[in-house]
Every structure is written in structure tokens, then in C-alpha cells.
Amino acid sequence: MVSFVMEKPNRMSESQNVVVSEAARSIIPNNSSAPPGFISISKKKLLKNLEIINDGERINAWVDSMRASSPTDPKSLPSSISLQQQLSSWIMQHPSALEMFEKIKEASGGKQIVIFLDYDGTLSPIVDDPDKAFMSSKMRRTVKKLAKCFPTAIVTGRCLDKVYNFVKLAELYYAGSHGMDIKGPAKGFSRHKRVKQSLLYQPASDYLPMIDEVYRQLLEKTKSTPGVIVENNKFCASVHFRCVDEKKWSELVLQVRSVLKEYPRLKLNQGRKVFEIRPMIEWDKGKALEFLLESLGFGNSNNVFPVYIGDDRTDEDAFKMLRDRGEGCGVLVSKYPKDTDASYYLQDPSEASDEFLATIGGVETNAAKSVKRMYV
């Protein structure tokens, strides 16, 4: 800790000197005019050095967070015994959605089921190249079957056009860019009476030019860091560091922050090995979920059972919204214990599609029958 004694206890100009103990010599330049055991430095220079120190601490915090978001990295995992103990304790609080399926089915009885699905890590596996995150044909058939029984939405950080090109199902609702680009089913595909064909909502439309500008700057600023992939997701920009050497992470944080410091209306969030640059507005996947439920006519209804399945930190906003609402359930896709507001978990996308989603789509519950009566 740096201690200093000011020459004047009252108002001090930037040119005024401060004397600092010799313990601070490693971080503050020396000046021979100080008394024995102290060094002298201007207030301006002192504040600048302290700012560098604090900035370094913030960068270290970001790097620690980057490691924490990568549980598959063997170095970030505890010992096998410790991991097993943590997993057992965590599962008691967040049991398997498959094992608890009968309980979920019972809770949904007589209510309108609405399905919300993240894309990456939920409908498709996490891959090194985000442009190759293809969903399987089996998963597509499962989601298509779901949409015949229940209103079904994709809620993703991807831009709407990109995720549609992956999913290719016109009967779904899509909420791209973390819910900032919402669109209903294509004309003639909507099966729900209450939804207008023209459903479209873009709460961050004013930010489009800014996001484009930041995207181009990020491309230029990060081009010297091998493995970085910068993606323009329309209402947000993504910087993927899955293929970046961990030794380069601090450098990458500095690069990204050097761009963002010129844009106070944007904020930096982190997901699974990705930085998300988003508008500074009160909108997230939880807000998107609320908007879609309102659009479906279930804004204040107790006769609805939303199911949200996702794997990332950005999905926590939706999990929290469901927990606060006290209806439906959140399902986290993860093989490792995480802090979450989800009620249940599934291990991976294949478990989600082959078992849980397929089971929901295949069970003829009272809820499914009531949904069919609501369709035209």
C-alpha cells in the first residue's frame, strides 16, 4: 500500500509535490529532492501511476474471469475428489432435468408451455470457429416437432440472420443479438392465434452505426493477436478468444478496452471464451423472454409454463427472470458446477435434444392438448 504525506493539507494543484515512502520505489520514479527515506513526486504523476496499478488489477480480474469461464481447461479444475464433492452438492440444488421430468410435467399440467432455447452450446456444440457451429439434422427435427406443439423461440447472442441460417425453421420466434433483434414466424407459419404476423422489435436500433464502427476498430486492434475472431452480430460485437493462447489474454483485454474507452454508451460483458460489446441499455435475454411472453398474450398470466434452456452467463438473465416470476423453469446445459439461477441441468446438447426436448415434444400432456386447441 502506498503512503504519502502532502506538503499542504488543503487544496493541492497537479504541480504540487507529494513525498512517498521508499516502499513505493518499485512503482514510482525517484526524485532526489525528497527527504531521507522518501521520494518526491508530483500529484499528477502519482495519480497516473496509481491509475496504472488499478488498471492492472482490473485486467488481472478480467483474466481470472476468462479462466473461470473455461471449466474444460484442466488447469482450472479442482482435484477429481474435490470436483466430485462439488458436483454432488451442486446437483442436490440443481437436479437433472431428465430425472425430474415427471415433476416438470406435473408442474406444467393444464398450462401453456412455451419453449425458449439458446443456440451455441445448447442446440449446437461449442466449436473453435463460430461460423461452423452447425446444429445436427436430428436436433432440427426435434425443434421442428416442438414448434408444432408449443410456441418455440431461439434466444441467442448471434445476429438474427446468422442463427436463422443455422436453424432454417420459419415457424420459430427468433431473438438475436441477446434479445435486441426480435422477429416472429414468417408469414403463413405462425400457429398461434394471439401473435401478429408483423412481430418485430429492435430496442437498440439507434446503436447500429456505433456497433459497426466498433466492430471495424476491433478487427484492426486485435489483428496482431493470433486466434482472435471478431464477429459482427448486428446489435452487438463479439470477440472470441477460444483459440487465443492464454499468455495473450492480458494483451487482448487491453486491446478491447482501448477501443471501448471511446464509447461510454457501450458495455463489455463476458461469456464462454467470448467478450460481448453491447449497448448500455436495460435489455437482455430476460427482457426478451418477457417481451415474447407478452406478445404471446401471457404477460401477466398464471396459465403459462415457460421453459428456458441455455448454457452461458448471458442466459442467467432469463433464468433469473423465470425464478423471480415463479413460473416455468430454467435448465442449464453444463457438465460442471456453476453459479446459476437455473432450476435444473442437462449435460450437453445431445442430452438436451435426444432426451429432454424429444420427450417434451413426444408427451401428449393436457398442456399439449390445450395448445393444439389454441392453434388454427
Secondary structure as the mmCIF struct_conf table of DSSP 4:
data_model
#
loop_
_struct_conf.conf_type_id
_struct_conf.id
_struct_conf.beg_label_comp_id
_struct_conf.beg_label_asym_id
_struct_conf.beg_label_seq_id
_struct_conf.end_label_comp_id
_struct_conf.end_label_asym_id
_struct_conf.end_label_seq_id
STRN STRN1 PHE A 4 MET A 6
BEND BEND1 GLU A 7 ASN A 10
TURN_TY1_P TURN_TY1_P1 GLU A 14 SER A 15
BEND BEND2 GLN A 16 GLN A 16
STRN STRN2 ASN A 17 SER A 21
HELX_RH_3T_P HELX_RH_3T_P1 GLU A 22 ALA A 24
TURN_TY1_P TURN_TY1_P2 ARG A 25 ILE A 27
BEND BEND3 ILE A 28 ILE A 28
TURN_TY1_P TURN_TY1_P3 SER A 32 SER A 33
BEND BEND4 ALA A 34 ALA A 34
HELX_LH_PP_P HELX_LH_PP_P1 PRO A 35 PRO A 35
TURN_TY1_P TURN_TY1_P4 PRO A 36 GLY A 37
STRN STRN3 PHE A 38 SER A 42
HELX_RH_AL_P HELX_RH_AL_P1 LYS A 43 ALA A 68
TURN_TY1_P TURN_TY1_P5 SER A 69 SER A 69
TURN_TY1_P TURN_TY1_P6 PRO A 71 THR A 72
BEND BEND5 ASP A 73 ASP A 73
HELX_RH_3T_P HELX_RH_3T_P2 PRO A 74 SER A 76
BEND BEND6 LEU A 77 LEU A 77
HELX_RH_AL_P HELX_RH_AL_P2 SER A 80 GLN A 93
BEND BEND7 HIS A 94 HIS A 94
STRN STRN4 SER A 96 SER A 96
TURN_TY1_P TURN_TY1_P7 ALA A 97 MET A 100
HELX_RH_AL_P HELX_RH_AL_P3 PHE A 101 SER A 108
TURN_TY1_P TURN_TY1_P8 GLY A 109 GLY A 110
BEND BEND8 LYS A 111 LYS A 111
STRN STRN5 GLN A 112 LEU A 117
BEND BEND9 TYR A 119 TYR A 119
STRN STRN6 ASP A 120 ASP A 120
TURN_TY1_P TURN_TY1_P9 GLY A 121 LEU A 123
STRN STRN7 SER A 124 SER A 124
BEND BEND10 ASP A 128 ASP A 129
HELX_RH_3T_P HELX_RH_3T_P3 PRO A 130 LYS A 132
HELX_LH_PP_P HELX_LH_PP_P2 PHE A 134 SER A 136
HELX_RH_AL_P HELX_RH_AL_P4 SER A 137 CYS A 149
BEND BEND11 PHE A 150 PHE A 150
STRN STRN8 THR A 152 VAL A 155
BEND BEND12 GLY A 157 ARG A 158
HELX_RH_AL_P HELX_RH_AL_P5 LEU A 160 VAL A 167
TURN_TY1_P TURN_TY1_P10 ALA A 170 GLU A 171
BEND BEND13 LEU A 172 LEU A 172
STRN STRN9 TYR A 173 GLY A 176
HELX_RH_3T_P HELX_RH_3T_P4 SER A 177 GLY A 179
TURN_TY1_P TURN_TY1_P11 MET A 180 MET A 180
STRN STRN10 ASP A 181 LYS A 183
HELX_LH_PP_P HELX_LH_PP_P3 PRO A 185 ALA A 186
TURN_TY1_P TURN_TY1_P12 LYS A 187 PHE A 189
STRN STRN11 HIS A 192 HIS A 192
TURN_TY1_P TURN_TY1_P13 LYS A 193 ARG A 194
BEND BEND14 VAL A 195 VAL A 195
TURN_TY1_P TURN_TY1_P14 GLN A 197 SER A 198
STRN STRN12 LEU A 200 TYR A 201
TURN_TY1_P TURN_TY1_P15 PRO A 203 ALA A 204
HELX_RH_3T_P HELX_RH_3T_P5 SER A 205 TYR A 207
HELX_RH_AL_P HELX_RH_AL_P6 LEU A 208 THR A 222
TURN_TY1_P TURN_TY1_P16 LYS A 223 SER A 224
BEND BEND15 THR A 225 THR A 225
TURN_TY1_P TURN_TY1_P17 PRO A 226 GLY A 227
STRN STRN13 ILE A 229 ASN A 232
BEND BEND16 LYS A 234 CYS A 236
STRN STRN14 ALA A 237 HIS A 240
TURN_TY1_P TURN_TY1_P18 ARG A 242 CYS A 243
BEND BEND17 VAL A 244 VAL A 244
HELX_RH_3T_P HELX_RH_3T_P6 GLU A 246 LYS A 248
HELX_RH_AL_P HELX_RH_AL_P7 TRP A 249 LEU A 260
TURN_TY1_P TURN_TY1_P19 LYS A 261 GLU A 262
TURN_TY1_P TURN_TY1_P20 PRO A 264 ARG A 265
STRN STRN15 LEU A 266 GLY A 271
TURN_TY1_P TURN_TY1_P21 ARG A 272 LYS A 273
STRN STRN16 VAL A 274 PRO A 279
BEND BEND18 MET A 280 GLU A 282
HELX_RH_AL_P HELX_RH_AL_P8 LYS A 285 SER A 295
TURN_TY1_P TURN_TY1_P22 LEU A 296 GLY A 297
TURN_TY1_P TURN_TY1_P23 GLY A 299 ASN A 300
BEND BEND19 ASN A 302 ASN A 303
STRN STRN17 VAL A 304 GLY A 310
BEND BEND20 ASP A 312 ASP A 312
HELX_RH_3T_P HELX_RH_3T_P7 ARG A 313 ASP A 315
HELX_RH_AL_P HELX_RH_AL_P9 GLU A 316 ARG A 325
TURN_TY1_P TURN_TY1_P24 GLY A 326 GLY A 326
BEND BEND21 GLU A 327 GLY A 328
STRN STRN18 CYS A 329 VAL A 333
BEND BEND22 LYS A 335 TYR A 336
BEND BEND23 SER A 343 SER A 343
STRN STRN19 TYR A 344 LEU A 346
BEND BEND24 GLN A 347 ASP A 348
HELX_RH_AL_P HELX_RH_AL_P10 PRO A 349 GLU A 351
HELX_RH_PI_P HELX_RH_PI_P1 ALA A 352 LEU A 357
HELX_RH_AL_P HELX_RH_AL_P11 ALA A 358 GLY A 362
HELX_RH_AL_P HELX_RH_AL_P12 ASN A 366 MET A 374
STRN STRN20 TYR A 375 TYR A 375
#
